[in-house]
């Protein structure tokens, strides 16, 4: 039995090493071992990239705090059951705790007997980067979204004054969709367009682009919590939203946003209506930060509870400012966080 276990462990560790060079990962604590992880449901097994890391701590207790890249649904739950069962069979001293992006996702996870707490990953966006700037508003609306069909750029086609921040996902062939977007939104201003294609904008450049616009757009029906949605709010932009799954609505209220049916004409009228309402940017920002702090405290409390259970007084609240950076997760190899 022991030889069979070792053989299976070596197989999966080697497979993980060959398949995944980087992942969304950050070390939160060294004593005890706590890591923040991004669960990517579009991969064969999102836990595989942890195998090489976990194999370094076979006889030690390790805690993985897992945020979701995509919405949690019944399909995701089925995959987690399968993936986590294999992981736990190999790493019995290692604990996985999920961070739910919404109360609905938390309930679904708990109904399926997963260890989970509420903490929307948008709370890890840095409010010191995204903020209102005193500059001219050149465009009625902005849509910060990658060029993928689920983003539904076509819902913005009747907004006559539009800015776009976008990129093409490295792992997908979206030529047909990209062509459609360029045709339907050929009048729009592409903030990161160059003669050679699309360039990556720094977080500071994204904030500058947002501040040239009056309203932010959220047009997908399903994704994760959508970092762009919180970046709009921190920059003081009200949001026109459509019904969705994934958790971005956690930070929306009747003052900073409106949710409308996913039709281009209705979206355009909602943008006009929001511009007429002209909600105060600082109020939008300050209310958002207050709610972000609540979710950050959920995370901090969880880390302190883990520490206490292992005999450590982490006092993580005092350490937070020195550890925190934008999004609090990196695309790295497991060796970079050891």
N, C-alpha and C positions, 0 to 999 in steps of 0.2 A: 504493500500500500504506500509506504514511504517513497519507494523508487518511482511508483506511478505518479505521485504528487510532484516530485522533483522534476520528472520528465515533462509533465504538463506545464509546470511553472516556466521551465526553460524555453519551451516551445512558444508560449505566449509572450514572454519577455523579448525573445528574439524577433518575433513577428512585429511587436510594437516598435522595437528599435528600427526595423527596416521600413515600417510603414509611416511613422509619424516623426518628423524631425522637430516640430515645434507644437506647442499647444498653449491655450490660455491658462496661465498658471502664475501664482505668487505665493511666496512663503509669508505666513502671517506671524508664526512663532516658532522658535527652535526648541523651546522647553515649556510645554510639550510641543511635539511636531504638529503644526497646523498649517494647511495649505488652502488657498482659495483657488478654485478650479472652474473653468467654463465648460459646461456640458454641451457638446455639439451633436445634436441628434441626427445630423446629416451624414455622420461618419458611421462606418461599419459597427464599431463599438466604441462609444465615447470614453469608456474607462481604459481602453487599451493603452493610451499614451501615458497612463499612470503606472503601468506595470513595471517599467524599468525603474521608476522612482520608488515604488513600493518595495521592490526587491532589495533595495538598499537598507530597508528598515524592517526586515522580516520578523525580528524578535522584539520590536518596539511598538508601542501604541502610536498610531498616526490618525489624524483627523483631516478629512477632506470636506471643505465647505463649498458646495457646488451650486453655482448660478446657472440659469438656463439661457441659452442662446436663442431658443425658439419657444413658442408657446407650449404649455403642457396640456396634452390631450390624451385620449384613450390609447392612441397609437404610441405616443411617447411612453405612457405608463407601461404598456406591454414590453417595450424595448428595455426600459429600466429594470423591470423584473428579471429579464433574461441576462442583461449585461451585469447587473449588480450581483446576481446569484453566482456567476462565474468568478467575479472579482472577489467576493467574500469567501468562496471556496479556497482560493489561493492565498488570500491575505486576511486571516481570521482575526488579527489584532487591530485591523484598520477599520475606522468608522467613517461612513459617508452621511453627511447632513446636507439636505437640500435647502436652498433659499428660494422661496416662492415669490414670483413677481406680483402676485395679486392674491386677495383673499380667496378667490375662486380656485386658483391653482393650489393654494395651501390646503384647502378642503379636499381636493381631488387626491393630492399626495397622501394626506393623512388617512383618507378612506382606504387607500391601498397599503396602509401600514408602513409608509416610509417616514423616516425621521426628517422633519421639515419645520422651518420657521418662516415667517413673513419677513422679507427684506428685498425690495425691488432694486435691481442692480443699477438703476438710474441714479440712485443716491450716491454712487461712487463717482459721478461726474464732478469735475472741479469747478465750483462756482466762482473761483478767482480768475478763471480763464474766460468763461462765458458770462458776459455782463453788458448792460446797456452802454452805448457810446453816444456821444453828442456829435452826430453827423447826419447828413441829408439822407432821407429815405427815397430811394430811386425806384423801387419796385413795390407793387401792391402785395405780392406774395413770394415766398421762397419754398422750394421743396428740396430738402437734403435727403437724398435716397439713391442707393445704388441702382444700376440699370439691370433690374431683374423684373420679370412679369408680375410677381406678387406685389410690387410697389405701385403698380397701376398709375403710371404717370399720365395716362390719357384722361384721367379725371380732372387734370388741371388745364385741359386744352382750351377752355373758354375763359380763362383768366388772361386778359390781354396784356397785363404788365407782370411778368413772371421772371424770377431768377431761379437757377438750378445749381445745386452742388451735387456732384455725382461721381461715380466710378464704376468700373466693370469688375465683377467678382472674378478672382483668379481661377476658380475651380469650375466655371460654367461657360458654356458657349451661348452667348446672348445676342448674336449678331442680328437676328430677325427682330427681336424686341428693340434693340438699340436703333435700328433703322426706322422702326415705327415711331419711336420717341423723337428722333431727329426730324422726321417728316411732320408729325403733328405739332411739335413744339419748336418749329424752326425759327420762330420769332423771339423765343426766350433768350435771356442772357445766361450763358453758361460760365459761372464764376471760375471754374478750373479748366476751361478749354484753352488749348495752345495749338499752334500749327501742327504739332506732332501728335496731338491726341489730348487725353485728359491727364492732368498732373495732380498729384496728391497735395492737398492743402493742409497746412499745419492747423492745430486747434485754434491758434490766435488768428490765422487767416479766415477760418470758418466763422469765428465770432465777428470779424470785421465784415464779412459778407452778409451775415444775418442782420447786422445793424443797418444795412442798406435797404432792408425790406420791412414791410409793415406787419405781415401776418405769416406764420409758419403753417405748413401743410403736413398732415398725416393721413395718407390715402390707402394704406394697405388694409386688407381684411384680417390678415393673420401674420404675425411674426413674433419677435421677442418684445421686450419693453421699449425698444426703439430709442437709442441714445439721442437721436436728433430731436425727439419730442421734448426732452428735458433741456437740451441746449437752446431751443427756441425760448422756453420759459425763462431760463436764467438770463438770456439776452434781452428779456423784457417783451418778447413778441407774444401776442395772443395766438391761439391755434384754431384752425378749422380742421376738425377731425371727422372720421367716419366710423361706424360700428366696427369693432375689431376684437380679436383675441390676442393676448400676449402680455398685457399688464401696463401699457402706457397710460391708460385712463386713471391710474392710481393718483397721478399728480394733476389731473384736470379737475376744474370746478366750473361753476356757472359764470364766474368772472373772467377766467383766463382762457376759456375755450368754448366752442360750440360743436356739437356732434350732429351731422346731417347725413341724409341718404347719399349713397355713393353714385351720384349722377353729376356729370360735368357742369351742367347748368346750375344745379343746386349748390354745388361747391363754389362756383364763381359768385353767386348771389350772397353766399355766406361770407365770403371774403369781403365783399362790399359792405355788408352789414357790420362786420367786425371793425372795419376801418372807420365807419360812422360812429360806432360805440366808443372807439378810441380809449380803451382801458389803459390805466397808468402803468408804464413799464416797470417802475420801481415797486409798485404794489404786487404786480405779477411775480417779479423776481423774489421779493421778500417772503411772500406767502409760500412760494415753491421751496425756498431754502428751509423754512420752518418744517415743512413736511419731509424734506430730505433728511433733516436732523433726526426726526423720529425713526426713520428707517435705518440710518446709520447707528443709532443707539440700539436697535434690535440686533444688529451685527456685533456691536461692541459687547453687549450683554451676553450674547452667545459665546464669544471668545472668552470672556471672564468666567462663564459657567464651566466651559471645558477645562480651563486652567484650574479652577477650584476643585473639580472632580479628580484632577491628576495631582493635587497637592501644591498648586502654584497660585500665588496672588499676583495675577498679571497686571491688574490696574490698567487695562488696555485703553481706557479713556485718556489717560495722561500721555500714552505713547502714540496716540492716533495722529496728531499733527506732524510728528517727525517721520511717520511711516507712509502717510497718505500721499498719493499722486493721482493724476487724472485717470479715472476708471479703475484704478487699483488692481490691474491685471496686465500681464505682459505676454506677448507671443514669443515664447522662449523654449529652448530645450530643457528637459528636466535637470540637466547638469548645471544650468545657470542659476538655479535656485537652491542647490545643495549648500 
